[in-house]
């Protein structure tokens, strides 16, 4: 039992003088930044996440998934209807998950500390005070800084403008509002200049692509070039014409774009303005009614709604106009254009959710696999990130490994599954090389992004990551005639930015790539060293194997996973707890080991990828078959 404890969840929340005035109470950090802050100040503290029980992380994940469809409450569905769509359902599910799982994680950590320490008083932030009040309102609370604002890290509320400064990729955040203004201006200029907007009077058979990057699917577009109809791209998150290459492809293949501005009639815009005020009032009315939400947002018998309500209100209130416009545009696209098939990579994004729910399987739709997956029965619950169990129509997969998992574990009807291969990886298969002739060996380091999706990332993960990176750089430094390059995941996550800075601090001369073509980066290396922090492998492992690059994977998960990828010896796999010096050195310099890895990886890839060099043809045949019906 502790009389007084301190919770530190922000580096701006306290300064060292606050701590010096206290008589050594127990202090708890809640993330890597506050841990580092306290370490730098030489303040003895406890890592809060260490109080979690063995099954708490699974609980956190399960609670988060359970809340995905919180808006399906009968009363909410009735009151927030717009054009037969529940306005609350439009929000990006992945973004919601990232918000909710982080706050549930904090909630459970705080609850476990209180259960263990039974404090009489806690010094903490105003946001953490909300959590403690829900858990135990008898504890005395002291808030040093009432004005401190909690950062919820809302994924799509900030966008990144990216460029390279010498060897270091720089990311400058801009607000969603400013990004949309820039996007609107840029699309208006380029779209009008080249006549790219879809004409709603054109009634030719059409195939609708949702949130696709044309540069990744040029082979598929090439196979559709003789289609006597419309290829239509509907992109809201990132424009289909975001760089010179994509503009050239859109023009070359005569792709038409859906414009958020051009697609609304004068009547639609008036309706948006009228409905905007209505839904603002609805939000204010319902958000103050805690009785409704306390039944939905309940964790371990405790009302979680007061903890999360403000951030959800902020997201919805700022995006009402966007969502209303999206619903009207989607209705018009599906009702006025002759759409014969819909192709998507996702079912959780705003664009995809509205188009697919508005369609309701009337028009055939296909979910195309866009990232590697190699699940087992033991981790099948985490498949939901791939969204197959949420989709109701056809699923186009890379090969039979995934098909077997879907039919055996998820009990998906085989008739719904198309094993077409991966259209985005045809160029990888075509450009694969065995070896470079350079005297200097290029080692590509690929750190997996620090994703909070499964509730496994905490302060200890970051500390292990830093320790592992130091070890890897020290080992590679000793191997002559080698050069290290790094390819970061393009994600926006704060964890990814943290790892990028760690690498730069370890060696500022290392070239760090982030937005560059992954194909070009892999092609430039001789071997690849990957770091895994998740329950399943990253797509880049497969991309390197396709390019005939030997791959070593270092796993930071405590639980060893029995993945087919590793059973087939396609990748050399160790953990960060292994004695890595000899293993990494052998991997880098042993030609016979590298040759055997390439042989074994080729065998695995045959099982994993159907139609390696003509997947685009297979998928285009499926798409075109729907236009003839």
C-alpha positions as a printed Julia matrix, in Angstrom:
629×3 Matrix{Float64}:
   0.0     0.0     0.0
   1.25    3.51   -0.91
   0.09    6.75    0.68
   0.91    8.87   -2.39
   1.83    7.91   -5.96
   2.5     9.92   -9.11
   1.37    9.11  -12.66
   3.47   10.71  -15.42
   1.93   10.45  -18.89
   3.43   13.58  -20.48
   6.91   15.09  -20.41
   5.35   18.57  -20.15
   3.2    17.65  -17.2
   5.78   17.97  -14.43
   9.25   19.38  -13.99
  11.97   18.22  -11.66
  11.03   20.77   -8.95
   7.65   19.06   -8.56
   9.37   15.82   -7.66
  11.93   17.41   -5.35
   9.18   18.81   -3.12
   7.81   15.35   -2.45
   9.1    12.78    0.0
   9.93   10.01   -2.44
   6.47    8.8    -3.45
   6.2     5.99   -5.99
   6.36    7.38   -9.5
   4.95    5.63  -12.6
   5.78    6.29  -16.25
   3.25    5.33  -18.94
   5.16    5.41  -22.22
   8.68    5.5   -23.63
   8.82    9.31  -23.67
   7.97    9.72  -19.98
  10.28    6.84  -19.05
  13.17    8.51  -20.91
  12.3    11.86  -19.33
  12.44   10.43  -15.82
  15.62    8.5   -16.58
  17.28   11.67  -17.83
  16.25   13.46  -14.63
  17.62   10.48  -12.67
  14.27   10.06  -10.96
  13.59    6.55   -9.69
  10.31    5.29  -11.1
   8.28    2.24  -12.1
   7.21    1.38  -15.64
   3.43    1.33  -15.34
   2.89   -1.31  -18.05
   4.78   -3.84  -15.9
   1.7    -4.07  -13.67
  -0.35   -5.71  -16.42
  -1.36   -9.33  -15.86
  -0.45  -12.09  -18.29
  -3.78  -12.06  -20.16
  -4.43   -8.31  -20.01
  -3.09   -7.57  -23.49
  -5.54  -10.01  -25.06
  -8.31   -8.46  -22.97
  -7.35   -4.99  -24.22
  -7.47   -6.17  -27.84
 -10.8    -7.98  -27.33
 -12.42   -4.95  -25.66
 -11.26   -2.73  -28.53
 -12.64   -5.01  -31.24
 -15.93   -5.38  -29.36
 -16.39   -1.6   -29.55
 -15.83   -1.33  -33.31
 -19.55   -1.26  -34.04
 -20.58    0.79  -31.0
 -22.81    2.93  -33.24
 -25.09   -0.07  -34.02
 -27.13    0.6   -30.9
 -30.79    0.76  -32.06
 -31.38    4.26  -30.73
 -28.19    5.67  -32.3
 -28.99    4.05  -35.65
 -32.44    5.62  -35.61
 -31.38    9.12  -34.56
 -28.29    9.49  -36.77
 -29.71    8.33  -40.09
 -28.81   10.27  -43.22
 -29.95    8.82  -46.56
 -30.44    5.44  -44.82
 -26.83    5.48  -43.6
 -25.93    5.73  -39.93
 -23.87    8.92  -39.92
 -21.83    7.64  -36.92
 -20.74    4.56  -38.88
 -18.75    6.58  -41.43
 -15.66    7.14  -39.26
 -12.56    5.14  -40.19
 -12.59    1.98  -38.03
  -8.82    1.65  -38.04
  -8.46    5.21  -36.77
 -11.09    4.57  -34.07
  -9.27    1.38  -33.06
  -5.93    3.18  -32.7
  -7.57    5.75  -30.41
  -9.59    3.32  -28.33
  -6.94    0.62  -27.82
  -4.41    3.15  -26.52
  -6.87    4.57  -23.99
  -8.12    1.14  -22.91
  -4.47    0.19  -22.44
  -3.97    3.23  -20.16
  -7.19    2.43  -18.32
  -6.21   -1.17  -17.58
  -2.65   -0.19  -16.54
  -3.99    2.45  -14.13
  -6.57    0.03  -12.74
  -3.91   -2.63  -12.12
  -1.62   -0.14  -10.34
  -4.48    1.04   -8.1
  -5.43   -2.56   -7.32
  -1.83   -3.3    -6.34
  -0.83   -0.08   -4.57
  -4.2     0.96   -3.05
  -3.08    4.61   -2.85
  -4.86    7.27   -0.79
  -3.67   10.07   -3.07
  -2.47   10.31   -6.7
  -0.73   13.23   -8.37
  -1.6    13.07  -12.07
  -2.81   14.82  -15.23
  -6.36   16.05  -15.67
  -7.0    13.34  -18.29
  -5.73   10.51  -16.06
  -7.87   12.01  -13.28
 -10.93   11.2   -15.42
  -9.82    7.58  -15.55
  -9.13    7.29  -11.83
 -12.5     8.83  -10.94
 -14.25    6.1   -12.92
 -12.19    3.37  -11.22
 -12.28    4.66   -7.62
 -13.8     8.04   -6.74
 -12.62    7.84   -3.11
  -8.96    8.47   -4.01
  -7.73   12.03   -3.41
  -6.44   13.56   -6.65
  -3.98   16.41   -7.2
  -3.63   17.89  -10.69
  -0.48   20.07  -11.02
  -1.4    21.38  -14.49
  -5.13   21.67  -15.19
  -4.44   23.08  -18.67
  -2.43   20.07  -19.87
  -4.13   18.59  -22.96
  -3.97   14.84  -23.59
  -2.73   13.82  -27.05
  -4.98   11.09  -28.45
  -2.8    10.69  -31.6
  -5.82   10.8   -33.93
  -4.43    9.06  -37.02
  -6.12   11.02  -39.82
  -6.3    14.36  -38.02
  -2.74   15.11  -39.1
  -1.09   14.4   -42.43
   2.63   14.39  -43.13
   4.47   16.39  -45.77
   7.6    14.33  -46.39
  10.98   15.0   -47.95
  14.6    13.96  -47.45
  17.12   16.23  -45.76
  20.45   14.71  -46.79
  20.22   11.08  -45.53
  17.3    11.68  -43.18
  13.62   11.55  -44.21
  11.79   14.51  -42.67
   8.08   14.47  -41.84
   6.23   17.74  -41.24
   2.69   17.34  -39.87
  -0.13   19.5   -41.2
  -3.76   19.49  -40.1
  -6.39   17.43  -41.87
  -8.22   20.66  -42.73
  -5.16   22.22  -44.36
  -4.3    18.98  -46.17
  -7.83   18.8   -47.6
  -7.58   22.42  -48.75
  -4.29   21.69  -50.51
  -5.68   18.44  -51.96
  -8.79   20.25  -53.23
  -6.71   22.93  -54.97
  -4.22   20.43  -56.44
  -6.9    18.05  -57.74
  -8.95   20.94  -59.13
  -5.95   22.24  -61.08
  -4.64   18.88  -62.4
  -8.11   17.38  -62.95
  -9.33   20.35  -64.99
  -6.03   20.69  -66.87
  -6.15   17.09  -68.15
  -9.93   16.5   -68.14
  -9.8    13.71  -65.56
 -13.23   14.03  -63.92
 -15.85   11.33  -64.45
 -18.87   12.54  -66.42
 -22.03   11.28  -64.72
 -23.85   11.34  -68.06
 -21.5     8.62  -69.31
 -23.44    5.38  -68.89
 -20.81    2.96  -70.19
 -20.08   -0.1   -68.02
 -17.65    0.95  -65.26
 -15.24   -0.62  -62.78
 -14.83    1.34  -59.55
 -11.47    1.34  -57.71
 -11.55    2.54  -54.1
  -8.46    4.3   -52.66
  -5.93    2.77  -55.07
  -2.44    4.01  -55.86
  -2.2     3.64  -59.66
   1.6     3.3   -59.48
   1.29    0.03  -57.54
  -1.17   -1.49  -60.02
   0.11   -0.37  -63.42
   0.06   -3.97  -64.67
  -3.61   -4.35  -63.8
  -4.43   -1.04  -65.5
  -2.48   -2.13  -68.59
  -4.57   -5.31  -68.8
  -7.74   -3.2   -68.7
  -6.61   -0.68  -71.34
  -8.82   -2.16  -74.09
 -11.93   -2.2   -71.91
 -14.71   -0.3   -73.68
 -15.95    1.33  -70.53
 -14.83    3.47  -67.62
 -12.07    2.79  -65.12
 -12.98    5.06  -62.21
 -10.85    5.87  -59.16
 -12.5     7.2   -56.0
  -9.7     8.42  -53.7
 -10.17   10.65  -50.66
  -7.25    9.79  -48.36
  -4.54   10.32  -50.93
  -5.17   11.63  -54.46
  -4.79    9.17  -57.33
  -2.77   11.95  -58.99
  -0.37   12.66  -56.13
   2.86   12.72  -58.17
   4.12   12.91  -61.76
   4.21    9.11  -62.17
   0.6     8.66  -61.05
  -0.59   11.54  -63.28
   1.11    9.9   -66.28
  -0.54    6.54  -65.51
  -3.99    8.07  -65.02
  -3.69    9.85  -68.37
  -2.14    6.87  -70.17
  -4.93    4.48  -69.18
  -7.71    7.08  -69.47
  -8.72    6.68  -65.84
 -11.5     8.95  -64.63
 -11.66   10.37  -61.1
 -14.52   11.09  -58.73
 -14.3    14.64  -57.44
 -15.71   15.54  -54.03
 -16.58   18.99  -55.39
 -17.69   18.26  -58.96
 -19.88   15.34  -57.89
 -22.28   17.4   -55.75
 -25.2    19.27  -57.29
 -26.37   22.65  -56.06
 -29.26   20.89  -54.32
 -26.8    18.48  -52.64
 -24.75   21.36  -51.27
 -27.85   23.01  -49.84
 -28.84   19.7   -48.23
 -25.39   19.36  -46.69
 -25.63   22.84  -45.17
 -29.1    22.13  -43.78
 -28.17   18.71  -42.39
 -24.95   20.06  -40.9
 -26.81   22.08  -38.28
 -29.19   19.21  -37.58
 -26.39   16.74  -36.82
 -24.43   19.26  -34.79
 -27.45   19.61  -32.53
 -27.91   15.82  -32.42
 -24.31   15.32  -31.35
 -24.62   17.86  -28.55
 -27.91   16.37  -27.4
 -26.79   12.74  -27.34
 -23.22   13.17  -26.11
 -24.53   14.68  -22.88
 -26.76   11.64  -22.32
 -24.35    9.36  -20.5
 -26.99    6.72  -19.82
 -27.04    5.61  -23.49
 -23.28    5.32  -23.89
 -22.45    3.9   -20.48
 -24.21    0.65  -21.5
 -22.03    0.37  -24.62
 -18.67    1.58  -23.32
 -18.23   -0.65  -20.28
 -14.88   -2.27  -19.38
 -14.5    -4.63  -16.42
 -17.86   -3.35  -15.23
 -16.75    0.3   -15.26
 -18.21    3.08  -17.42
 -15.51    4.03  -19.94
 -17.56    6.67  -21.8
 -16.4     9.78  -19.84
 -12.81    8.9   -20.76
 -13.37    8.7   -24.52
 -16.42   10.89  -25.15
 -14.61   14.2   -25.69
 -12.25   12.94  -28.37
 -15.05   11.17  -30.27
 -17.17   14.29  -30.12
 -14.26   16.32  -31.48
 -13.71   13.92  -34.4
 -17.37   13.79  -35.43
 -18.12   17.48  -34.93
 -15.15   18.5   -37.1
 -15.98   16.03  -39.87
 -19.78   16.31  -40.16
 -19.62   18.18  -43.46
 -17.07   15.71  -44.89
 -19.18   12.71  -43.96
 -22.44   14.15  -45.28
 -20.77   14.99  -48.6
 -19.23   11.51  -48.8
 -22.61    9.84  -48.28
 -24.26   11.95  -51.0
 -21.38   11.41  -53.45
 -21.4     7.65  -52.83
 -25.15    7.48  -53.39
 -24.78    9.36  -56.66
 -21.86    7.23  -57.88
 -23.76    3.99  -57.32
 -27.14    5.2   -58.58
 -26.17    7.25  -61.64
 -23.07    5.5   -62.98
 -23.21    2.06  -64.55
 -20.91    0.39  -62.01
 -20.47   -3.3   -62.78
 -17.84   -4.14  -60.15
 -16.17   -2.54  -57.12
 -12.56   -3.3   -56.2
 -11.2    -2.34  -52.77
  -8.18   -3.04  -50.58
  -9.96   -2.24  -47.35
 -13.35   -2.31  -45.65
 -12.51   -0.11  -42.65
 -11.79    3.25  -44.32
 -14.37    6.0   -44.71
 -14.64    5.75  -48.5
 -14.83    1.96  -48.52
 -17.32    1.72  -45.65
 -19.82    4.08  -47.25
 -19.55    2.73  -50.81
 -19.79   -0.9   -49.66
 -22.62   -0.32  -47.18
 -24.55    1.79  -49.7
 -24.06   -0.93  -52.29
 -25.12   -3.72  -49.89
 -23.9    -6.44  -52.33
 -26.19   -5.22  -55.16
 -23.1    -4.63  -57.33
 -20.42   -7.37  -57.2
 -17.45   -6.3   -55.08
 -13.99   -7.77  -54.57
 -11.65   -7.3   -51.63
  -8.07   -7.61  -52.92
  -5.36   -8.8   -50.53
  -2.86   -5.97  -50.17
  -0.48   -7.13  -47.43
   1.19  -10.37  -46.37
  -0.49  -12.63  -43.84
   0.61  -15.96  -42.45
  -1.75  -16.69  -39.59
  -2.09  -19.79  -37.45
  -5.04  -21.05  -35.43
  -3.38  -19.7   -32.26
  -3.44  -16.11  -33.54
  -6.51  -16.3   -35.79
  -8.38  -13.63  -33.8
  -5.88  -11.03  -35.05
  -6.89  -11.77  -38.64
  -9.54   -9.08  -38.26
  -6.87   -6.53  -39.27
  -6.94   -8.17  -42.73
 -10.77   -7.71  -42.75
 -11.65  -10.97  -44.53
 -14.15  -12.0   -41.85
 -15.9    -8.62  -42.21
 -16.36   -8.78  -45.99
 -19.43  -10.35  -47.55
 -18.55  -10.74  -51.23
 -15.58  -12.08  -53.24
 -12.06  -12.12  -51.79
  -9.05  -12.09  -54.14
  -5.99  -13.69  -52.52
  -2.32  -14.03  -53.38
  -2.3   -17.81  -53.1
  -3.33  -21.06  -51.42
  -1.65  -20.51  -48.03
  -4.12  -17.71  -47.33
  -7.0   -19.59  -48.95
  -6.47  -22.59  -46.67
  -6.5   -20.32  -43.63
  -9.75  -18.63  -44.69
 -11.55  -21.87  -45.45
 -10.22  -23.89  -42.48
 -10.18  -21.27  -39.72
 -12.72  -18.64  -40.78
 -15.03  -21.13  -42.54
 -15.38  -18.86  -45.56
 -17.09  -20.51  -48.52
 -14.39  -21.46  -51.1
 -16.72  -20.19  -53.86
 -16.13  -16.66  -52.56
 -12.34  -16.96  -52.84
 -10.33  -16.06  -55.94
  -6.65  -17.06  -55.89
  -5.49  -14.6   -58.54
  -2.04  -13.79  -57.14
  -0.67  -10.34  -56.35
  -0.91   -7.78  -59.18
   1.25   -5.3   -57.26
   4.18   -7.77  -57.1
   4.5    -8.74  -60.75
   7.32   -6.24  -61.23
   9.12   -7.75  -58.23
   9.07  -11.2   -59.85
  10.12   -9.8   -63.23
  13.03   -7.76  -61.85
  14.41  -10.33  -59.43
  18.18  -10.8   -59.45
  20.44  -13.28  -57.75
  23.5   -11.17  -56.85
  25.22   -7.87  -57.31
  28.78   -7.61  -58.54
  29.66   -4.77  -56.17
  32.76   -5.25  -54.02
  30.83   -3.62  -51.17
  27.99   -5.69  -49.71
  24.77   -3.7   -49.17
  22.8    -4.71  -46.07
  19.2    -3.51  -46.01
  17.81   -3.06  -42.5
  13.99   -3.05  -42.36
  12.6    -2.17  -38.93
   8.95   -3.15  -38.62
   6.66   -0.27  -37.69
   5.66   -0.02  -34.02
   1.94   -0.63  -34.36
  -0.38   -0.53  -31.34
  -3.09   -2.43  -33.2
  -2.79   -5.65  -31.19
  -2.02   -4.08  -27.81
   1.49   -5.57  -27.6
   3.64   -2.44  -27.85
   4.78   -0.79  -24.61
   7.79    0.93  -23.0
   9.69   -2.35  -22.76
   9.24   -2.94  -26.49
  10.93    0.37  -27.24
  13.75   -0.38  -24.81
  14.29   -3.79  -26.4
  14.18   -2.21  -29.84
  16.85    0.35  -28.93
  19.05   -2.33  -27.38
  18.68   -4.52  -30.46
  19.5    -1.67  -32.87
  22.66   -0.84  -30.9
  23.66   -4.5   -31.04
  23.0    -4.79  -34.79
  24.93   -1.64  -35.67
  27.88   -2.68  -33.52
  27.98   -6.13  -35.13
  27.73   -4.81  -38.69
  30.4    -2.2   -38.02
  32.91   -5.03  -37.51
  32.19   -6.72  -40.85
  34.46   -5.29  -43.59
  33.27   -4.08  -47.01
  29.67   -3.6   -45.94
  27.26   -0.71  -46.15
  23.97   -0.33  -44.26
  20.84    1.21  -45.73
  17.45    1.42  -44.0
  13.88    1.19  -45.34
  11.25    2.45  -42.91
   7.57    1.6   -43.2
   5.67    4.57  -44.74
   3.17    4.68  -41.86
   2.43    7.91  -39.97
   2.72    6.37  -36.49
   4.68    8.17  -33.74
   6.45    4.87  -32.98
   7.85    4.74  -36.48
   9.17    8.29  -36.15
  10.79    7.34  -32.82
  12.64    4.37  -34.36
  13.76    6.5   -37.3
  15.39    9.0   -34.93
  17.05    6.19  -32.98
  18.69    4.89  -36.15
  19.81    8.34  -37.21
  21.36    8.94  -33.78
  23.23    5.63  -34.0
  24.64    6.43  -37.44
  23.8     9.71  -39.14
  25.6     8.59  -42.33
  23.16    5.75  -43.01
  20.73    6.35  -45.87
  17.2     6.09  -44.47
  14.46    5.55  -47.07
  10.78    5.84  -46.3
   8.6     7.0   -49.2
  10.89    5.68  -51.95
   9.9     2.66  -54.03
  10.36   -0.48  -51.95
  11.18   -2.38  -55.15
  14.07   -0.06  -55.97
  15.43   -0.15  -52.41
  15.34   -3.94  -52.2
  16.86   -4.26  -55.66
  19.86   -2.21  -54.5
  20.76   -4.53  -51.6
  22.53   -7.9   -51.28
  20.9    -9.18  -48.07
  18.04   -8.0   -45.87
  17.86   -7.91  -42.08
  14.32   -7.5   -40.78
  13.08   -6.7   -37.26
   9.64   -8.01  -36.3
   7.6    -6.58  -33.44
   4.24   -8.12  -34.33
   2.45  -11.46  -34.36
   2.79  -11.93  -38.11
   5.4   -11.11  -40.75
   5.72   -7.91  -42.73
   5.04   -7.81  -46.48
   8.61   -6.68  -47.1
   9.88  -10.15  -46.11
   8.04  -11.62  -49.09
   9.1    -8.8   -51.39
  12.75   -9.44  -50.57
  12.36  -13.19  -51.15
  10.7   -12.53  -54.51
  13.73  -10.4   -55.43
  16.04  -13.32  -54.55
  17.48  -11.57  -51.53
  18.52  -13.71  -48.54
  16.53  -12.64  -45.48
  17.22  -12.83  -41.75
  14.38  -12.01  -39.39
  14.94  -11.0   -35.76
  11.76  -11.47  -33.74
  11.13   -9.33  -30.66
   8.04  -11.27  -29.58
   8.44  -13.47  -26.5
   6.12  -16.07  -27.96
   7.71  -18.08  -30.78
   5.27  -18.37  -33.68
   5.02  -21.54  -35.72
   4.55  -19.83  -39.09
   4.86  -21.69  -42.37
   7.32  -19.04  -43.49
   9.76  -20.2   -40.82
   8.94  -23.91  -41.06
   9.94  -23.8   -44.72
  13.31  -22.2   -43.81
  12.47  -19.46  -46.3
  13.82  -16.94  -43.82
  16.59  -17.3   -41.25
  14.83  -16.52  -37.97
  16.16  -15.64  -34.49
  15.04  -13.57  -31.52
  16.57  -10.47  -29.96
  17.49  -12.63  -26.95
  19.74  -14.9   -29.05
  23.51  -14.48  -29.29
  23.37  -12.65  -32.62
  26.97  -11.69  -33.4
  28.07  -14.96  -34.97
  24.67  -15.51  -36.61
  24.55  -12.09  -38.29
  28.17  -12.3   -39.4
  27.61  -15.73  -40.97
  24.42  -14.52  -42.66
  26.2   -11.54  -44.22
  29.37  -13.29  -45.46
  28.43  -16.97  -46.01
  27.56  -17.37  -49.72
  26.46  -21.0   -49.35
  24.0   -20.08  -46.58
  22.59  -17.27  -48.72
  22.21  -19.58  -51.7
  20.32  -22.15  -49.61
  18.01  -19.45  -48.22
  17.16  -18.35  -51.76
  16.43  -21.95  -52.8
  14.16  -22.53  -49.78
  12.41  -19.18  -50.2
  11.6   -20.0   -53.84
   9.88  -23.21  -52.72
   7.83  -21.28  -50.17
   6.9   -18.58  -52.66
   5.47  -21.18  -55.04
   2.98  -22.12  -52.34
   2.32  -18.53  -51.32
   1.87  -16.76  -54.69
  -0.34  -18.0   -57.5
   0.26  -16.57  -60.99
   3.43  -14.66  -60.04
   3.86  -12.86  -63.37
   0.3   -12.76  -64.68
  -1.81  -11.98  -61.61
  -2.97   -8.75  -63.27
  -4.31  -10.72  -66.22
  -6.16  -13.12  -63.9
  -7.74  -10.31  -61.91
  -8.58   -8.22  -64.97
 -10.36  -11.25  -66.51
 -12.51  -11.49  -63.36
 -13.29   -7.76  -63.4
 -14.16   -7.78  -67.11
 -16.42  -10.81  -66.66
 -18.7    -8.71  -64.47
 -18.98   -6.01  -67.15
 -20.46   -8.53  -69.59
 -23.25   -9.7   -67.31
